[in-house]
Amino acid sequence: MSLDLIISSKPDEDVIALLKDKKLIEIHTESKEEDKTFAAGDIFLGKVKRTNPGLNSAFVNVGYEKDGFLHYSDLGASYKSFEKAAKIALNGKPNFDFPIEPEIEKHGKIKDFISANQKLLVQVTKEPISSKGPKVTTEITLPGRYLVLIPFSNKISVSQKIEDPEEKNRLTRLIESIRPKNFGVIIRTVAQNRKVAELNQDLQELNDKWLSIYQRVKDVKPPKKILGELNRASAIVRDLLNETFNSIVVDDEIMYHDLKEYIGKIAPDRTKIIKLHKGNSDVFQAYGIHKQIKASFGRKVDMQGGGYLIIDHAEAMHVIDVNSGNRKGKENDAEANALQVNMAAAEEVARVLRLRDMGGIIAVDFIDMYNNENNMKLYKFLKEKMSTDRAKHNLIPPSKFGVVEITRQRLRPVTEIETKETCPTCHGTGEVQAAILITDQIKHAIKSADKSKGLVLQVHPFVEAYFKKGLISRQIKWFFQYKTWIKIEGKTAKHLLYFDLKNKNGEEI
């Protein structure tokens, strides 16, 4: 497996594509306007607008057009300690050397802790989606390269992907010896086999970041961003960078140097994988990403080797139908053919869910199979392919109708990618200009043009064929009529009823 990160920088946004074995698996769009970014991980000083006892929640103004949603469960067990730290910081004396406050009740009422107009330090856990504002929490965590720092906790957790018991014990003992007082730590997968100096440096940087949050709070008027998460490109690199990363290609020189500097800090031996895309060609065009986007975001998604998915979106769920199409299989073995198509579809479903960030309930209607062993084989395969998806998700084994139900958490706002194009001739009206009019317009242009430098007519290939057809074509008739030979060029980029008239030097007339 190899991963490639391709970044296209535009004046108002950056578009980031993550490829796995050259296939597009994630696409992110990041606005360059600071006040419009509400990324997961951003920390804000907000102001409570109101509480809603019925939902046991509060709505917090963080500067977005819709207020952030804070549920009681997102206060976190250590809410009293966070609240005390915020009050100390707002008074201008950031000092956190105090005993951890008792944990709040798991099933309490938010009105007992939160009130309207209260200043609140919150962290975005889910970005704004559709008509909903961001989801926020008061339980702030700070992710680093190897560790995640959890203030007002004494727990040390190790990533479940680190399977070696000895390595787990080594990391736990090591972190226990260097962690600051009143801080818990989650040890990430990439910390495996790392030396104490690397882990300690990461821990100290996170601790400094924690202190800087409260140093900035004193004179800030809410709503205000206190600390932004890394840009998406750096965050993806931080979370995924390992030996499977093959290349990072950037078409912007400033971002190129920023990423090189960042990777130089977290993994100095991997800076060579960063490449600057030069030339006038579009970086997404050069790596075939535009083509993959068009193929993956439509209602119909084709699979390699035949077969396709039909994806429909209802108000409360997504429905995916698996079709074999013109895929050829073994004769007289419908069960084996169905399994083959379903396995290919399962891999494509896992990719498309992650790529399009489809959330909520997803029902996948696979081709019916009557062997229970095959159904369980399909279920385990789909589960394995979705195991790399960073979004929380659950799968239910196939029902007797061959439907697999999936619930998946959305991670980011909807990426709007239009796969249908408006007709360049009628612009969606269904009506086109009478074909005879273009002939009249061309003849008028030729008649009034300076013919001394020669004439070149550029039209759609269909129109070119129309003017050249026949023994005595219209092109020949024009030669006798205007006493000059008019060269006709067919251009596929031309709209059907549009033309250009130029001289032989390429200058437009």
JOMOTA-V680489 format. One record per backbone hydrogen bond with DSSP energy under -1.0 kcal/mol. CO is the residue of the C=O (numbers start at 1). NH is the residue of the N-H. Records with the same first field share a line. If there is no record, write none. Layout:
CO->NH, NH
//
This chain:
2->21
3->246, 247
4->19
5->249
6->17
7->251
8->15
12->32
13->10
14->30
15->8
16->28
17->6
18->25, 26
19->4
20->23
23->20
26->18
28->16
30->14
33->36
34->37
39->42
42->124
43->226, 227
44->122
45->224
46->120
47->61
48->117
50->59
52->56, 57
56->72
57->52
58->70
59->49, 50
60->68
61->47
68->60
69->136
70->58
71->74
72->75
74->138
76->79
77->104
78->82
79->83
80->84
81->85
82->86
83->87
84->88
85->89
86->90
87->91
88->93
89->92
93->95
96->98
109->112
110->113, 114
115->118
118->48
120->46
122->44
123->137
124->41
126->135
129->132
134->69
135->125, 126
137->123
138->140
142->149
146->188
147->144
148->186
149->142
150->184
155->185
157->187
159->162
164->168
165->169
166->170
167->171
168->172
169->173
170->174
171->175
172->176
173->177
175->179
180->183
182->152
184->150
185->157
186->148
187->159
188->191
189->192
191->194
195->199
196->200
197->201
198->202
199->203
200->204
201->205
202->206
203->207
204->208
205->209
206->210
207->211
208->212
209->213
210->214
211->215
212->216
217->220
224->45
227->43
231->235
232->236
233->237
234->238
235->239
236->240
237->241
242->245
244->3
247->5
248->275
249->7
250->277
252->256
253->257
254->258
255->259
256->260
257->261
258->262
259->263
260->264
262->266
263->267
267->270
270->273
271->274
273->248
275->250
282->286
283->287
284->289
285->288
288->292
289->293
290->294
291->295
292->296
293->297
299->311
301->309
303->306
307->303
308->323
309->301
310->321
312->319
317->314
318->363
319->312
320->365
321->310
323->308
324->327
330->333
333->337
334->338
335->339
336->340
337->341
338->342
339->343
340->344
341->345
342->346
343->347
344->348
345->349
346->350
347->351
348->352
349->353
350->354
351->355
352->356
353->358
360->408
361->318
362->406
363->320
364->366, 404
365->322
371->375
372->376
373->377
374->378
375->379
376->380
377->381
378->382
379->383
380->384
381->385
382->386
386->389
392->409
394->407
399->402
402->366
403->399
404->364
405->396
406->362
407->394
408->360
423->427
426->429
434->437
436->440
437->441
438->442
439->443
440->444
441->445
442->446
443->447
444->448
451->454
453->504
455->487
456->502
457->489
458->500
459->491
460->464
461->465
462->466
463->467
464->468
465->469
467->475
473->477
474->478
475->479
476->480
477->481
478->482
479->483
487->457
489->459
491->494
495->498
500->458
501->509
502->456
503->506
507->503
//
